[in-house]
Amino acid sequence: MSRLRVALAKGRLFEPSVARFRAAGIDPAGDAGRRLLIPSSDPGIEFLVVKPADVPVYVESGAADLGITGTDVLRETGADVLEPLELGFGYCRLVVASPAQGRYPQLEGGITPRVATKYPRLAQAHFAAAGRPVDIIQVNGSVEVAPLLRLSHWIVDLVDTGNTLRANGLVERETILECGAVLVANRASQKLKLEAYLGVMERLEAVGR
Ligand code: AMP
């Protein structure tokens, strides 16, 4: 039987992803530590641990057969992969937020809003669809601080509890996307390794119910 390589994202989704595979009887061998390729208790499956934004890249290219990623990252990259399974964790929202005190959606004097985000494509598409001009500023983290530092007027970012927004004096104005963790699959390997693929899917589905 062919071997499947599964790309997992470091960060928030990592523990629940591993827990789901464990429940399905597929246990990563030992602590990931510094190793990026990790064998599992199932000789037919190995794990690859990468940055969240890289999961769609590895799976689309076929360097990994399967992966777990958030739909936020997936839509932002626009990767051409299959999405056979919603996993029921990692729920959050991609939202537009702005300072509680400031005007919204118009700024004083008709200035074009600057919007800081890790999601330039999704943010641009959202405002373009509404015919609202904005200048997108791409940052890679700590987005919530951008309005405080006058880097931007607004932000587009992920929200879970809303605590981070509140702590930075921001309020949620619009939802762009409801997000959650999904299993993604490479189009070719789903066909070429069908038996192994269906086996894993069945086990993951069974423990998700
Ligand atoms: P919260 O304070 O609970 O609203 O969480 C917001 C912070 O956590 C922001 O910095 C987000 O970028 C991050 N965050 C929330 N949910 C997720 C998620 N599902 N995946 C990755 N980052 C997230």
Residues whose N, C-alpha, C, O or C-beta is under 5 A from the ligand:
A	BS01	AMP	R12 G90 Y91 C92 L158 V159 D160 T161 G162 N163 T164 L165
